[in-house]
Amino acid sequence: MGRRASHPGSRSSEIAVSTPIVDLPLPRQGEEKRPIPAERPGSRRAKRADALTAAAFLTPGMLAFVAFVILPAVGGLVLTFFDWDLFGTPQWVGLDNIIRLFGDAAMWQALGVTAMFVVMGVIPTILIGFVLAVLVNTKLPGIGAIRVFYFAPMIASAAVASLIWVNLYGQKGLINQALSWFGVDGPIWLSDLVWARPALVIMMIWGGLPIVIILYMAGLQRVSDDIYAAASLDGASKWRQIWSMTWPNVWGTTILIAVLQAVSFVSGSFEIALIMTDGGPLGTTQSIALYSYKVAFSERDIGYASALSLFQLVLMIVIVLLVRVIVRIRKERS
């Protein structure tokens, strides 16, 4: 459609001026707006039934979460300001238990042990888990054995796994027998001042690998195969593809795993150290979680144990915030 304009001085010449056509529906005369159909009573009843069903399924879990997580956490926070021995009447002491933290040499030693667990365990767990996830994600021969291996820690509780590793680390255990084949006399691992802490870290790495591999496999599924096809055409080796393409594309998964494993090595070292070494020898494997347990149930100082647990919670929050800062700095640089 166009509008024609006559040129002055010429009756026959016309200039066609095009105008944009906007395809908008125009209301017709006499047409009224159709009313929005009302919701059927049957659909309302169905939605109400779905909501009630969801509430029925969620309520028991939420009640258990409140009863066994929220209430004990609030109770522990309150007990931080009291002196209580489990049997007598709690006595208000204010901030004395928190102030006591900074002058407790045993607490600082336990904090150093916890930091060593995190430093020695988190990075190897990430790297080993990533390599195993890449192998599991391929179709190499014999890969089924690796899949069985990485699922093994998930079928045993921490207590059972700890007892198994105690036997492996024994003086005549399987590890020392394997070392003897090469003419090496293995130490008494869990009683040695040098090797007790690395022995526990190795066990905790083994226990943390399943969830790391599963998370990395989920991240690898999101990496497009077109990237590897293009890299192969450019002559990139498998190692170059993994380092330059696979690893950067699972960076978000790596950050998540780092946070989860750091928290796990801070809190999860309690049960393993309690069963395998009881914090020995000479406190070299006594983490802050195990120290707070001993203060609570060996010394019956519940108030100070609650302060230690609160300090452990603050430590976990600091780790999470530190990881967030690292992620933000990396995003700004990229």
Phi and psi restraints in degrees (value plus and minus 20) as a CYANA .aco file:
   2 GLY   PHI    -173.6  -133.6
   2 GLY   PSI     141.8   181.8
   3 ARG   PHI    -130.0   -90.0
   3 ARG   PSI     110.9   150.9
   4 ARG   PHI    -121.1   -81.1
   4 ARG   PSI     114.6   154.6
   5 ALA   PHI    -138.3   -98.3
   5 ALA   PSI     115.7   155.7
   6 SER   PHI    -103.8   -63.8
   6 SER   PSI     116.2   156.2
   7 HIS   PHI    -100.8   -60.8
   7 HIS   PSI     112.7   152.7
   8 PRO   PHI     -85.1   -45.1
   8 PRO   PSI     116.0   156.0
   9 GLY   PHI      69.5   109.5
   9 GLY   PSI     -23.9    16.1
  10 SER   PHI    -160.9  -120.9
  10 SER   PSI     100.4   140.4
  11 ARG   PHI    -101.4   -61.4
  11 ARG   PSI     -50.4   -10.4
  12 SER   PHI    -108.0   -68.0
  12 SER   PSI     -48.1    -8.1
  13 SER   PHI     -98.0   -58.0
  13 SER   PSI     114.5   154.5
  14 GLU   PHI    -151.9  -111.9
  14 GLU   PSI     124.4   164.4
  15 ILE   PHI    -130.2   -90.2
  15 ILE   PSI     105.9   145.9
  16 ALA   PHI    -108.3   -68.3
  16 ALA   PSI      99.7   139.7
  17 VAL   PHI    -126.3   -86.3
  17 VAL   PSI      93.8   133.8
  18 SER   PHI    -100.4   -60.4
  18 SER   PSI     123.7   163.7
  19 THR   PHI    -143.1  -103.1
  19 THR   PSI     122.3   162.3
  20 PRO   PHI     -84.4   -44.4
  20 PRO   PSI     120.2   160.2
  21 ILE   PHI    -118.8   -78.8
  21 ILE   PSI      99.8   139.8
  22 VAL   PHI    -122.5   -82.5
  22 VAL   PSI      95.9   135.9
  23 ASP   PHI    -106.1   -66.1
  23 ASP   PSI      59.9    99.9
  24 LEU   PHI    -133.4   -93.4
  24 LEU   PSI     115.9   155.9
  25 PRO   PHI     -89.7   -49.7
  25 PRO   PSI     102.4   142.4
  26 LEU   PHI    -116.5   -76.5
  26 LEU   PSI     118.9   158.9
  27 PRO   PHI     -87.4   -47.4
  27 PRO   PSI     115.0   155.0
  28 ARG   PHI    -102.6   -62.6
  28 ARG   PSI     134.3   174.3
  29 GLN   PHI     -88.5   -48.5
  29 GLN   PSI     114.7   154.7
  30 GLY   PHI      61.7   101.7
  30 GLY   PSI     -21.5    18.5
  31 GLU   PHI    -105.5   -65.5
  31 GLU   PSI     113.3   153.3
  32 GLU   PHI    -128.0   -88.0
  32 GLU   PSI     134.2   174.2
  33 LYS   PHI     -87.3   -47.3
  33 LYS   PSI     113.0   153.0
  34 ARG   PHI     -96.7   -56.7
  34 ARG   PSI     112.8   152.8
  35 PRO   PHI     -88.5   -48.5
  35 PRO   PSI     124.6   164.6
  36 ILE   PHI     -87.2   -47.2
  36 ILE   PSI     106.6   146.6
  37 PRO   PHI     -81.6   -41.6
  37 PRO   PSI     115.1   155.1
  38 ALA   PHI     -90.2   -50.2
  38 ALA   PSI     130.1   170.1
  39 GLU   PHI     -87.9   -47.9
  39 GLU   PSI     115.3   155.3
  40 ARG   PHI     -90.4   -50.4
  40 ARG   PSI     123.7   163.7
  41 PRO   PHI     -80.6   -40.6
  41 PRO   PSI     -53.0   -13.0
  42 GLY   PHI     -84.8   -44.8
  42 GLY   PSI     -59.0   -19.0
  43 SER   PHI     -88.7   -48.7
  43 SER   PSI     -53.7   -13.7
  44 ARG   PHI     -83.4   -43.4
  44 ARG   PSI     -63.8   -23.8
  45 ARG   PHI     -84.6   -44.6
  45 ARG   PSI     -56.8   -16.8
  46 ALA   PHI     -85.7   -45.7
  46 ALA   PSI     -62.8   -22.8
  47 LYS   PHI     -84.1   -44.1
  47 LYS   PSI     -60.0   -20.0
  48 ARG   PHI     -84.8   -44.8
  48 ARG   PSI     -58.6   -18.6
  49 ALA   PHI     -86.0   -46.0
  49 ALA   PSI     -59.8   -19.8
  50 ASP   PHI     -83.4   -43.4
  50 ASP   PSI     -61.1   -21.1
  51 ALA   PHI     -84.8   -44.8
  51 ALA   PSI     -61.4   -21.4
  52 LEU   PHI     -85.8   -45.8
  52 LEU   PSI     -58.0   -18.0
  53 THR   PHI     -84.8   -44.8
  53 THR   PSI     -64.1   -24.1
  54 ALA   PHI     -82.4   -42.4
  54 ALA   PSI     -61.4   -21.4
  55 ALA   PHI     -84.3   -44.3
  55 ALA   PSI     -57.5   -17.5
  56 ALA   PHI     -84.2   -44.2
  56 ALA   PSI     -56.5   -16.5
  57 PHE   PHI     -97.2   -57.2
  57 PHE   PSI     -55.5   -15.5
  58 LEU   PHI    -102.6   -62.6
  58 LEU   PSI     -50.1   -10.1
  59 THR   PHI     -79.3   -39.3
  59 THR   PSI     -67.7   -27.7
  60 PRO   PHI     -79.1   -39.1
  60 PRO   PSI     -62.1   -22.1
  61 GLY   PHI     -85.5   -45.5
  61 GLY   PSI     -61.1   -21.1
  62 MET   PHI     -86.0   -46.0
  62 MET   PSI     -59.9   -19.9
  63 LEU   PHI     -83.7   -43.7
  63 LEU   PSI     -61.8   -21.8
  64 ALA   PHI     -84.8   -44.8
  64 ALA   PSI     -58.9   -18.9
  65 PHE   PHI     -84.3   -44.3
  65 PHE   PSI     -62.6   -22.6
  66 VAL   PHI     -86.1   -46.1
  66 VAL   PSI     -62.6   -22.6
  67 ALA   PHI     -90.8   -50.8
  67 ALA   PSI     -57.6   -17.6
  68 PHE   PHI    -127.5   -87.5
  68 PHE   PSI     -26.1    13.9
  69 VAL   PHI    -143.5  -103.5
  69 VAL   PSI     -77.2   -37.2
  70 ILE   PHI     -87.3   -47.3
  70 ILE   PSI     -73.1   -33.1
  71 LEU   PHI     -82.4   -42.4
  71 LEU   PSI     -65.3   -25.3
  72 PRO   PHI     -81.6   -41.6
  72 PRO   PSI     -55.4   -15.4
  73 ALA   PHI     -85.5   -45.5
  73 ALA   PSI     -63.8   -23.8
  74 VAL   PHI     -85.6   -45.6
  74 VAL   PSI     -60.9   -20.9
  75 GLY   PHI     -83.0   -43.0
  75 GLY   PSI     -60.3   -20.3
  76 GLY   PHI     -84.5   -44.5
  76 GLY   PSI     -57.5   -17.5
  77 LEU   PHI     -84.1   -44.1
  77 LEU   PSI     -61.0   -21.0
  78 VAL   PHI     -87.4   -47.4
  78 VAL   PSI     -60.4   -20.4
  79 LEU   PHI     -87.5   -47.5
  79 LEU   PSI     -35.5     4.5
  80 THR   PHI     -78.9   -38.9
  80 THR   PSI     -47.7    -7.7
  81 PHE   PHI    -118.3   -78.3
  81 PHE   PSI      -5.4    34.6
  82 PHE   PHI    -148.6  -108.6
  82 PHE   PSI     139.0   179.0
  83 ASP   PHI    -129.1   -89.1
  83 ASP   PSI      95.7   135.7
  84 TRP   PHI    -164.6  -124.6
  84 TRP   PSI     118.9   158.9
  85 ASP   PHI    -131.2   -91.2
  85 ASP   PSI       1.9    41.9
  86 LEU   PHI      63.0   103.0
  86 LEU   PSI     -40.6    -0.6
  87 PHE   PHI    -141.2  -101.2
  87 PHE   PSI     -57.5   -17.5
  88 GLY   PHI    -102.3   -62.3
  88 GLY   PSI    -188.1  -148.1
  89 THR   PHI    -106.9   -66.9
  89 THR   PSI     108.6   148.6
  90 PRO   PHI     -79.7   -39.7
  90 PRO   PSI     117.1   157.1
  91 GLN   PHI    -132.1   -92.1
  91 GLN   PSI     109.7   149.7
  92 TRP   PHI     -87.9   -47.9
  92 TRP   PSI     106.8   146.8
  93 VAL   PHI    -145.9  -105.9
  93 VAL   PSI     -18.5    21.5
  94 GLY   PHI      46.8    86.8
  94 GLY   PSI    -148.1  -108.1
  95 LEU   PHI    -113.1   -73.1
  95 LEU   PSI      -7.2    32.8
  96 ASP   PHI     -81.1   -41.1
  96 ASP   PSI     -61.0   -21.0
  97 ASN   PHI     -86.4   -46.4
  97 ASN   PSI     -56.6   -16.6
  98 ILE   PHI     -90.6   -50.6
  98 ILE   PSI     -60.8   -20.8
  99 ILE   PHI     -84.7   -44.7
  99 ILE   PSI     -54.2   -14.2
 100 ARG   PHI     -83.0   -43.0
 100 ARG   PSI     -47.7    -7.7
 101 LEU   PHI     -75.9   -35.9
 101 LEU   PSI     -63.5   -23.5
 102 PHE   PHI     -94.6   -54.6
 102 PHE   PSI     -34.8     5.2
 103 GLY   PHI    -127.0   -87.0
 103 GLY   PSI     -10.9    29.1
 104 ASP   PHI    -115.4   -75.4
 104 ASP   PSI      89.1   129.1
 105 ALA   PHI     -85.3   -45.3
 105 ALA   PSI     -56.4   -16.4
 106 ALA   PHI     -84.2   -44.2
 106 ALA   PSI     -55.1   -15.1
 107 MET   PHI     -86.5   -46.5
 107 MET   PSI     -61.6   -21.6
 108 TRP   PHI     -86.5   -46.5
 108 TRP   PSI     -56.6   -16.6
 109 GLN   PHI     -84.9   -44.9
 109 GLN   PSI     -63.3   -23.3
 110 ALA   PHI     -84.1   -44.1
 110 ALA   PSI     -56.3   -16.3
 111 LEU   PHI     -85.4   -45.4
 111 LEU   PSI     -60.3   -20.3
 112 GLY   PHI     -84.3   -44.3
 112 GLY   PSI     -59.5   -19.5
 113 VAL   PHI     -83.6   -43.6
 113 VAL   PSI     -62.5   -22.5
 114 THR   PHI     -81.9   -41.9
 114 THR   PSI     -62.8   -22.8
 115 ALA   PHI     -83.1   -43.1
 115 ALA   PSI     -57.8   -17.8
 116 MET   PHI     -86.9   -46.9
 116 MET   PSI     -58.8   -18.8
 117 PHE   PHI     -77.9   -37.9
 117 PHE   PSI     -65.1   -25.1
 118 VAL   PHI     -85.4   -45.4
 118 VAL   PSI     -66.3   -26.3
 119 VAL   PHI     -86.3   -46.3
 119 VAL   PSI     -62.6   -22.6
 120 MET   PHI     -97.6   -57.6
 120 MET   PSI     -41.7    -1.7
 121 GLY   PHI    -126.2   -86.2
 121 GLY   PSI     -55.3   -15.3
 122 VAL   PHI     -88.8   -48.8
 122 VAL   PSI     -70.6   -30.6
 123 ILE   PHI     -84.2   -44.2
 123 ILE   PSI     -67.0   -27.0
 124 PRO   PHI     -80.8   -40.8
 124 PRO   PSI     -55.6   -15.6
 125 THR   PHI     -83.6   -43.6
 125 THR   PSI     -61.3   -21.3
 126 ILE   PHI     -85.0   -45.0
 126 ILE   PSI     -67.9   -27.9
 127 LEU   PHI     -87.3   -47.3
 127 LEU   PSI     -65.7   -25.7
 128 ILE   PHI     -85.9   -45.9
 128 ILE   PSI     -61.1   -21.1
 129 GLY   PHI     -83.3   -43.3
 129 GLY   PSI     -59.3   -19.3
 130 PHE   PHI     -85.2   -45.2
 130 PHE   PSI     -65.1   -25.1
 131 VAL   PHI     -82.9   -42.9
 131 VAL   PSI     -64.7   -24.7
 132 LEU   PHI     -85.5   -45.5
 132 LEU   PSI     -56.9   -16.9
 133 ALA   PHI     -84.6   -44.6
 133 ALA   PSI     -60.6   -20.6
 134 VAL   PHI     -83.5   -43.5
 134 VAL   PSI     -60.7   -20.7
 135 LEU   PHI     -86.7   -46.7
 135 LEU   PSI     -63.0   -23.0
 136 VAL   PHI     -85.2   -45.2
 136 VAL   PSI     -50.9   -10.9
 137 ASN   PHI     -96.9   -56.9
 137 ASN   PSI     -29.8    10.2
 138 THR   PHI    -116.9   -76.9
 138 THR   PSI     159.0   199.0
 139 LYS   PHI    -135.2   -95.2
 139 LYS   PSI      26.6    66.6
 140 LEU   PHI     -94.9   -54.9
 140 LEU   PSI     130.9   170.9
 141 PRO   PHI     -87.0   -47.0
 141 PRO   PSI     120.0   160.0
 142 GLY   PHI      60.3   100.3
 142 GLY   PSI      -9.0    31.0
 143 ILE   PHI     -91.5   -51.5
 143 ILE   PSI     -39.5     0.5
 144 GLY   PHI     -82.4   -42.4
 144 GLY   PSI     -52.4   -12.4
 145 ALA   PHI     -85.4   -45.4
 145 ALA   PSI     -57.9   -17.9
 146 ILE   PHI     -86.8   -46.8
 146 ILE   PSI     -58.0   -18.0
 147 ARG   PHI     -83.8   -43.8
 147 ARG   PSI     -59.8   -19.8
 148 VAL   PHI     -85.0   -45.0
 148 VAL   PSI     -58.5   -18.5
 149 PHE   PHI     -85.5   -45.5
 149 PHE   PSI     -64.3   -24.3
 150 TYR   PHI     -95.9   -55.9
 150 TYR   PSI     -36.5     3.5
 151 PHE   PHI    -107.7   -67.7
 151 PHE   PSI     -35.3     4.7
 152 ALA   PHI     -77.1   -37.1
 152 ALA   PSI     -65.9   -25.9
 153 PRO   PHI     -82.6   -42.6
 153 PRO   PSI     -39.9     0.1
 154 MET   PHI     -99.3   -59.3
 154 MET   PSI     -38.3     1.7
 155 ILE   PHI    -114.9   -74.9
 155 ILE   PSI     -22.8    17.2
 156 ALA   PHI    -141.6  -101.6
 156 ALA   PSI     120.3   160.3
 157 SER   PHI     -90.9   -50.9
 157 SER   PSI     145.8   185.8
 158 ALA   PHI     -83.2   -43.2
 158 ALA   PSI     -55.3   -15.3
 159 ALA   PHI     -85.7   -45.7
 159 ALA   PSI     -66.8   -26.8
 160 VAL   PHI     -84.6   -44.6
 160 VAL   PSI     -64.3   -24.3
 161 ALA   PHI     -82.3   -42.3
 161 ALA   PSI     -58.3   -18.3
 162 SER   PHI     -83.6   -43.6
 162 SER   PSI     -62.0   -22.0
 163 LEU   PHI     -85.8   -45.8
 163 LEU   PSI     -56.8   -16.8
 164 ILE   PHI     -83.1   -43.1
 164 ILE   PSI     -64.2   -24.2
 165 TRP   PHI     -91.1   -51.1
 165 TRP   PSI     -47.6    -7.6
 166 VAL   PHI     -81.0   -41.0
 166 VAL   PSI     -62.8   -22.8
 167 ASN   PHI     -88.1   -48.1
 167 ASN   PSI     -57.2   -17.2
 168 LEU   PHI     -84.6   -44.6
 168 LEU   PSI     -55.7   -15.7
 169 TYR   PHI    -106.8   -66.8
 169 TYR   PSI     -18.7    21.3
 170 GLY   PHI     -82.4   -42.4
 170 GLY   PSI     145.4   185.4
 171 GLN   PHI     -80.4   -40.4
 171 GLN   PSI     -53.8   -13.8
 172 LYS   PHI    -132.5   -92.5
 172 LYS   PSI       7.3    47.3
 173 GLY   PHI     -96.0   -56.0
 173 GLY   PSI     157.5   197.5
 174 LEU   PHI     -83.7   -43.7
 174 LEU   PSI     -55.4   -15.4
 175 ILE   PHI     -86.8   -46.8
 175 ILE   PSI     -65.3   -25.3
 176 ASN   PHI     -88.6   -48.6
 176 ASN   PSI     -52.4   -12.4
 177 GLN   PHI     -85.9   -45.9
 177 GLN   PSI     -60.6   -20.6
 178 ALA   PHI     -84.7   -44.7
 178 ALA   PSI     -58.3   -18.3
 179 LEU   PHI     -87.1   -47.1
 179 LEU   PSI     -52.9   -12.9
 180 SER   PHI     -86.0   -46.0
 180 SER   PSI     -44.8    -4.8
 181 TRP   PHI     -84.3   -44.3
 181 TRP   PSI     -45.1    -5.1
 182 PHE   PHI    -122.6   -82.6
 182 PHE   PSI      -6.2    33.8
 183 GLY   PHI      56.3    96.3
 183 GLY   PSI       2.6    42.6
 184 VAL   PHI    -128.3   -88.3
 184 VAL   PSI     108.5   148.5
 185 ASP   PHI    -107.8   -67.8
 185 ASP   PSI      88.9   128.9
 186 GLY   PHI     -91.0   -51.0
 186 GLY   PSI     129.4   169.4
 187 PRO   PHI     -96.9   -56.9
 187 PRO   PSI     153.0   193.0
 188 ILE   PHI    -103.8   -63.8
 188 ILE   PSI      70.9   110.9
 189 TRP   PHI     -72.0   -32.0
 189 TRP   PSI     -72.9   -32.9
 190 LEU   PHI    -100.1   -60.1
 190 LEU   PSI     -24.2    15.8
 191 SER   PHI    -133.8   -93.8
 191 SER   PSI     -18.7    21.3
 192 ASP   PHI    -112.0   -72.0
 192 ASP   PSI     113.5   153.5
 193 LEU   PHI     -83.7   -43.7
 193 LEU   PSI     -48.8    -8.8
 194 VAL   PHI    -108.3   -68.3
 194 VAL   PSI     -61.3   -21.3
 195 TRP   PHI    -118.5   -78.5
 195 TRP   PSI     -29.4    10.6
 196 ALA   PHI     -83.9   -43.9
 196 ALA   PSI     -65.5   -25.5
 197 ARG   PHI     -87.9   -47.9
 197 ARG   PSI     -67.3   -27.3
 198 PRO   PHI     -80.2   -40.2
 198 PRO   PSI     -52.7   -12.7
 199 ALA   PHI     -83.2   -43.2
 199 ALA   PSI     -62.5   -22.5
 200 LEU   PHI     -87.9   -47.9
 200 LEU   PSI     -58.3   -18.3
 201 VAL   PHI     -83.9   -43.9
 201 VAL   PSI     -61.0   -21.0
 202 ILE   PHI     -80.9   -40.9
 202 ILE   PSI     -62.2   -22.2
 203 MET   PHI     -85.0   -45.0
 203 MET   PSI     -60.8   -20.8
 204 MET   PHI     -89.7   -49.7
 204 MET   PSI     -53.8   -13.8
 205 ILE   PHI     -82.4   -42.4
 205 ILE   PSI     -66.0   -26.0
 206 TRP   PHI     -78.7   -38.7
 206 TRP   PSI     -61.2   -21.2
 207 GLY   PHI     -91.6   -51.6
 207 GLY   PSI     -45.6    -5.6
 208 GLY   PHI    -110.9   -70.9
 208 GLY   PSI     -29.9    10.1
 209 LEU   PHI     -84.7   -44.7
 209 LEU   PSI     -58.8   -18.8
 210 PRO   PHI     -75.6   -35.6
 210 PRO   PSI     -70.5   -30.5
 211 ILE   PHI     -86.6   -46.6
 211 ILE   PSI     -53.2   -13.2
 212 VAL   PHI     -86.3   -46.3
 212 VAL   PSI     -64.0   -24.0
 213 ILE   PHI     -85.3   -45.3
 213 ILE   PSI     -61.7   -21.7
 214 ILE   PHI     -83.1   -43.1
 214 ILE   PSI     -63.3   -23.3
 215 LEU   PHI     -85.8   -45.8
 215 LEU   PSI     -60.8   -20.8
 216 TYR   PHI     -87.1   -47.1
 216 TYR   PSI     -57.2   -17.2
 217 MET   PHI     -83.5   -43.5
 217 MET   PSI     -58.4   -18.4
 218 ALA   PHI     -84.1   -44.1
 218 ALA   PSI     -57.7   -17.7
 219 GLY   PHI     -89.4   -49.4
 219 GLY   PSI     -56.6   -16.6
 220 LEU   PHI     -87.7   -47.7
 220 LEU   PSI     -48.4    -8.4
 221 GLN   PHI     -86.6   -46.6
 221 GLN   PSI     -41.8    -1.8
 222 ARG   PHI    -106.9   -66.9
 222 ARG   PSI     -27.1    12.9
 223 VAL   PHI    -103.0   -63.0
 223 VAL   PSI     105.8   145.8
 224 SER   PHI     -89.8   -49.8
 224 SER   PSI     121.2   161.2
 225 ASP   PHI     -90.3   -50.3
 225 ASP   PSI     -40.3    -0.3
 226 ASP   PHI     -83.0   -43.0
 226 ASP   PSI     -51.2   -11.2
 227 ILE   PHI     -83.6   -43.6
 227 ILE   PSI     -65.2   -25.2
 228 TYR   PHI     -89.6   -49.6
 228 TYR   PSI     -55.3   -15.3
 229 ALA   PHI     -82.9   -42.9
 229 ALA   PSI     -63.0   -23.0
 230 ALA   PHI     -85.7   -45.7
 230 ALA   PSI     -58.5   -18.5
 231 ALA   PHI     -86.6   -46.6
 231 ALA   PSI     -58.0   -18.0
 232 SER   PHI     -83.9   -43.9
 232 SER   PSI     -58.6   -18.6
 233 LEU   PHI     -84.8   -44.8
 233 LEU   PSI     -51.8   -11.8
 234 ASP   PHI    -102.1   -62.1
 234 ASP   PSI     -21.9    18.1
 235 GLY   PHI      66.8   106.8
 235 GLY   PSI      -2.0    38.0
 236 ALA   PHI     -94.1   -54.1
 236 ALA   PSI     116.2   156.2
 237 SER   PHI     -95.0   -55.0
 237 SER   PSI     150.3   190.3
 238 LYS   PHI     -82.5   -42.5
 238 LYS   PSI     -62.7   -22.7
 239 TRP   PHI     -82.3   -42.3
 239 TRP   PSI     -61.1   -21.1
 240 ARG   PHI     -86.0   -46.0
 240 ARG   PSI     -56.9   -16.9
 241 GLN   PHI     -85.6   -45.6
 241 GLN   PSI     -61.2   -21.2
 242 ILE   PHI     -86.7   -46.7
 242 ILE   PSI     -65.0   -25.0
 243 TRP   PHI     -93.6   -53.6
 243 TRP   PSI     -59.6   -19.6
 244 SER   PHI    -115.3   -75.3
 244 SER   PSI     -36.6     3.4
 245 MET   PHI    -143.5  -103.5
 245 MET   PSI     -70.8   -30.8
 246 THR   PHI     -87.5   -47.5
 246 THR   PSI     -70.4   -30.4
 247 TRP   PHI     -81.2   -41.2
 247 TRP   PSI     -67.3   -27.3
 248 PRO   PHI     -83.3   -43.3
 248 PRO   PSI     -50.8   -10.8
 249 ASN   PHI     -97.1   -57.1
 249 ASN   PSI     -32.7     7.3
 250 VAL   PHI    -132.4   -92.4
 250 VAL   PSI       4.9    44.9
 251 TRP   PHI     -83.0   -43.0
 251 TRP   PSI     -60.4   -20.4
 252 GLY   PHI     -81.9   -41.9
 252 GLY   PSI     -60.1   -20.1
 253 THR   PHI     -85.0   -45.0
 253 THR   PSI     -57.4   -17.4
 254 THR   PHI     -82.8   -42.8
 254 THR   PSI     -60.5   -20.5
 255 ILE   PHI     -83.2   -43.2
 255 ILE   PSI     -65.1   -25.1
 256 LEU   PHI     -80.1   -40.1
 256 LEU   PSI     -64.5   -24.5
 257 ILE   PHI     -84.6   -44.6
 257 ILE   PSI     -59.8   -19.8
 258 ALA   PHI     -80.6   -40.6
 258 ALA   PSI     -63.1   -23.1
 259 VAL   PHI     -84.9   -44.9
 259 VAL   PSI     -67.3   -27.3
 260 LEU   PHI     -82.8   -42.8
 260 LEU   PSI     -61.9   -21.9
 261 GLN   PHI     -92.4   -52.4
 261 GLN   PSI     -56.1   -16.1
 262 ALA   PHI     -82.5   -42.5
 262 ALA   PSI     -65.2   -25.2
 263 VAL   PHI     -84.1   -44.1
 263 VAL   PSI     -58.0   -18.0
 264 SER   PHI     -85.1   -45.1
 264 SER   PSI     -61.5   -21.5
 265 PHE   PHI     -93.8   -53.8
 265 PHE   PSI     -42.7    -2.7
 266 VAL   PHI     -95.7   -55.7
 266 VAL   PSI     -67.2   -27.2
 267 SER   PHI    -117.1   -77.1
 267 SER   PSI     -55.4   -15.4
 268 GLY   PHI     -94.3   -54.3
 268 GLY   PSI     -32.1     7.9
 269 SER   PHI     -91.2   -51.2
 269 SER   PSI     -33.0     7.0
 270 PHE   PHI     -82.9   -42.9
 270 PHE   PSI     -76.0   -36.0
 271 GLU   PHI     -86.3   -46.3
 271 GLU   PSI     -61.5   -21.5
 272 ILE   PHI     -86.5   -46.5
 272 ILE   PSI     -66.0   -26.0
 273 ALA   PHI     -87.1   -47.1
 273 ALA   PSI     -55.3   -15.3
 274 LEU   PHI     -82.9   -42.9
 274 LEU   PSI     -62.1   -22.1
 275 ILE   PHI    -100.2   -60.2
 275 ILE   PSI     -60.8   -20.8
 276 MET   PHI    -105.4   -65.4
 276 MET   PSI     -58.4   -18.4
 277 THR   PHI    -152.1  -112.1
 277 THR   PSI     -34.9     5.1
 278 ASP   PHI      36.6    76.6
 278 ASP   PSI      11.1    51.1
 279 GLY   PHI      69.5   109.5
 279 GLY   PSI     -29.5    10.5
 280 GLY   PHI    -106.8   -66.8
 280 GLY   PSI     159.6   199.6
 281 PRO   PHI    -100.9   -60.9
 281 PRO   PSI     116.7   156.7
 282 LEU   PHI      36.0    76.0
 282 LEU   PSI      16.3    56.3
 283 GLY   PHI      56.5    96.5
 283 GLY   PSI      -7.6    32.4
 284 THR   PHI     -92.7   -52.7
 284 THR   PSI     -36.4     3.6
 285 THR   PHI    -141.1  -101.1
 285 THR   PSI      -2.3    37.7
 286 GLN   PHI    -110.9   -70.9
 286 GLN   PSI      82.4   122.4
 287 SER   PHI     -98.3   -58.3
 287 SER   PSI     152.9   192.9
 288 ILE   PHI     -88.0   -48.0
 288 ILE   PSI     -49.7    -9.7
 289 ALA   PHI     -87.5   -47.5
 289 ALA   PSI     -63.3   -23.3
 290 LEU   PHI     -88.3   -48.3
 290 LEU   PSI     -56.3   -16.3
 291 TYR   PHI     -84.8   -44.8
 291 TYR   PSI     -62.1   -22.1
 292 SER   PHI     -85.6   -45.6
 292 SER   PSI     -54.8   -14.8
 293 TYR   PHI     -83.7   -43.7
 293 TYR   PSI     -64.6   -24.6
 294 LYS   PHI     -86.9   -46.9
 294 LYS   PSI     -58.6   -18.6
 295 VAL   PHI     -82.3   -42.3
 295 VAL   PSI     -57.4   -17.4
 296 ALA   PHI     -93.5   -53.5
 296 ALA   PSI     -66.4   -26.4
 297 PHE   PHI    -129.0   -89.0
 297 PHE   PSI     -32.8     7.2
 298 SER   PHI    -117.1   -77.1
 298 SER   PSI     -64.7   -24.7
 299 GLU   PHI    -114.5   -74.5
 299 GLU   PSI     -29.8    10.2
 300 ARG   PHI      34.9    74.9
 300 ARG   PSI      21.4    61.4
 301 ASP   PHI    -128.7   -88.7
 301 ASP   PSI      61.2   101.2
 302 ILE   PHI     -88.2   -48.2
 302 ILE   PSI     -57.1   -17.1
 303 GLY   PHI     -82.7   -42.7
 303 GLY   PSI     -66.5   -26.5
 304 TYR   PHI     -90.0   -50.0
 304 TYR   PSI     -55.2   -15.2
 305 ALA   PHI     -82.7   -42.7
 305 ALA   PSI     -57.8   -17.8
 306 SER   PHI     -86.0   -46.0
 306 SER   PSI     -57.3   -17.3
 307 ALA   PHI     -84.5   -44.5
 307 ALA   PSI     -58.3   -18.3
 308 LEU   PHI     -84.1   -44.1
 308 LEU   PSI     -61.1   -21.1
 309 SER   PHI     -85.4   -45.4
 309 SER   PSI     -58.8   -18.8
 310 LEU   PHI     -84.0   -44.0
 310 LEU   PSI     -59.5   -19.5
 311 PHE   PHI     -84.4   -44.4
 311 PHE   PSI     -57.4   -17.4
 312 GLN   PHI     -84.8   -44.8
 312 GLN   PSI     -59.5   -19.5
 313 LEU   PHI     -82.7   -42.7
 313 LEU   PSI     -63.6   -23.6
 314 VAL   PHI     -81.7   -41.7
 314 VAL   PSI     -58.6   -18.6
 315 LEU   PHI     -82.4   -42.4
 315 LEU   PSI     -61.3   -21.3
 316 MET   PHI     -84.8   -44.8
 316 MET   PSI     -61.3   -21.3
 317 ILE   PHI     -82.6   -42.6
 317 ILE   PSI     -59.5   -19.5
 318 VAL   PHI     -82.6   -42.6
 318 VAL   PSI     -60.5   -20.5
 319 ILE   PHI     -81.4   -41.4
 319 ILE   PSI     -65.5   -25.5
 320 VAL   PHI     -82.9   -42.9
 320 VAL   PSI     -63.9   -23.9
 321 LEU   PHI     -85.6   -45.6
 321 LEU   PSI     -57.0   -17.0
 322 LEU   PHI     -84.1   -44.1
 322 LEU   PSI     -61.2   -21.2
 323 VAL   PHI     -84.6   -44.6
 323 VAL   PSI     -59.3   -19.3
 324 ARG   PHI     -82.5   -42.5
 324 ARG   PSI     -59.1   -19.1
 325 VAL   PHI     -84.9   -44.9
 325 VAL   PSI     -61.9   -21.9
 326 ILE   PHI     -82.1   -42.1
 326 ILE   PSI     -62.5   -22.5
 327 VAL   PHI     -83.4   -43.4
 327 VAL   PSI     -62.1   -22.1
 328 ARG   PHI     -85.4   -45.4
 328 ARG   PSI     -61.7   -21.7
 329 ILE   PHI     -83.6   -43.6
 329 ILE   PSI     -59.8   -19.8
 330 ARG   PHI     -86.4   -46.4
 330 ARG   PSI     -58.4   -18.4
 331 LYS   PHI     -85.5   -45.5
 331 LYS   PSI     -59.9   -19.9
 332 GLU   PHI     -85.9   -45.9
 332 GLU   PSI     -56.9   -16.9
 333 ARG   PHI     -92.0   -52.0
 333 ARG   PSI     -52.5   -12.5
